[in-house]
Amino acid sequence: MSKQKKALSKLCSEPPPSDFEWSELTAILGRLGFKLLKNKGSRRKFYHEEKNVLIICHEPHPEPTVDKGCVKDVVETLKLHGFI
């Protein structure tokens, strides 16, 4: 299984993973065609122009681990719009 497929499988696991890293999330969304838009502070937007889909998350700091709520919201949005 490729690294991307493993990361996507981990992202979609139930319950949401507690050890999912920001770098994994940005890589997955980038491969799905999302562009990272930076805002003030730690809020980040991922925008998919073709499907007009916006995902908003907080970039974790100082730890690289994304919180479970963000993971759950990302998965729901990706499923809703047919990315996964």
C-alpha positions as CSV (number, residue, x, y, z in Angstrom):
1,M,0.0,0.0,0.0
2,S,1.4,3.4,-0.9
3,K,2.2,6.0,1.7
4,Q,-0.7,8.2,0.5
5,K,-3.2,5.3,0.8
6,K,-2.0,4.5,4.2
7,A,-2.4,8.1,5.4
8,L,-5.9,8.3,3.8
9,S,-6.9,5.0,5.5
10,K,-5.5,6.3,8.8
11,L,-7.4,9.6,8.3
12,C,-10.7,7.8,7.8
13,S,-10.4,5.3,10.6
14,E,-12.9,5.1,13.4
15,P,-12.5,6.5,16.0
16,P,-10.6,9.4,14.5
17,P,-6.8,9.0,15.1
18,S,-5.2,10.9,17.9
19,D,-1.8,10.8,16.3
20,F,-2.5,12.3,12.8
21,E,0.1,14.9,11.9
22,W,-0.4,18.3,10.2
23,S,2.1,17.3,7.4
24,E,0.1,14.2,6.6
25,L,-3.1,16.2,6.4
26,T,-1.6,18.9,4.1
27,A,-0.1,16.2,1.9
28,I,-3.5,14.4,1.5
29,L,-5.4,17.6,0.8
30,G,-2.8,18.8,-1.6
31,R,-3.0,15.5,-3.6
32,L,-6.8,15.9,-3.7
33,G,-6.4,19.3,-5.4
34,F,-6.8,21.6,-2.4
35,K,-4.6,24.8,-2.1
36,L,-3.5,26.0,1.3
37,L,-4.5,29.5,2.2
38,K,-2.9,31.1,5.3
39,N,-4.8,33.4,7.5
40,K,-3.8,35.3,10.6
41,G,-2.7,33.2,13.5
42,S,-3.0,29.4,13.2
43,R,-6.2,29.2,11.2
44,R,-5.7,27.6,7.8
45,K,-8.0,27.3,4.8
46,F,-7.8,24.6,2.2
47,Y,-9.7,25.5,-1.0
48,H,-10.6,23.3,-3.9
49,E,-11.4,25.7,-6.8
50,E,-13.0,23.2,-9.2
51,K,-15.6,22.0,-6.7
52,N,-15.7,25.2,-4.7
53,V,-15.0,23.4,-1.4
54,L,-13.5,25.1,1.6
55,I,-12.0,23.3,4.7
56,I,-11.0,25.4,7.7
57,C,-8.6,24.0,10.3
58,H,-6.3,25.2,13.0
59,E,-2.7,24.3,12.4
60,P,-1.5,22.7,15.6
61,H,1.4,24.2,17.6
62,P,3.8,23.5,19.2
63,E,2.9,19.8,18.7
64,P,2.4,18.6,15.1
65,T,-0.7,16.5,16.0
66,V,-4.1,17.5,14.5
67,D,-7.0,17.3,17.0
68,K,-9.7,14.6,16.5
69,G,-12.4,17.2,15.9
70,C,-10.5,18.7,12.9
71,V,-9.9,15.2,11.5
72,K,-13.5,14.3,11.8
73,D,-14.6,17.5,10.1
74,V,-12.2,17.0,7.3
75,V,-13.3,13.4,6.6
76,E,-17.0,14.5,6.7
77,T,-16.3,17.3,4.2
78,L,-14.3,15.0,1.9
79,K,-17.0,12.4,1.9
80,L,-19.8,14.9,1.4
81,H,-18.2,16.3,-1.8
82,G,-17.1,12.9,-3.2
83,F,-13.4,13.1,-2.7
84,I,-13.3,9.8,-0.7
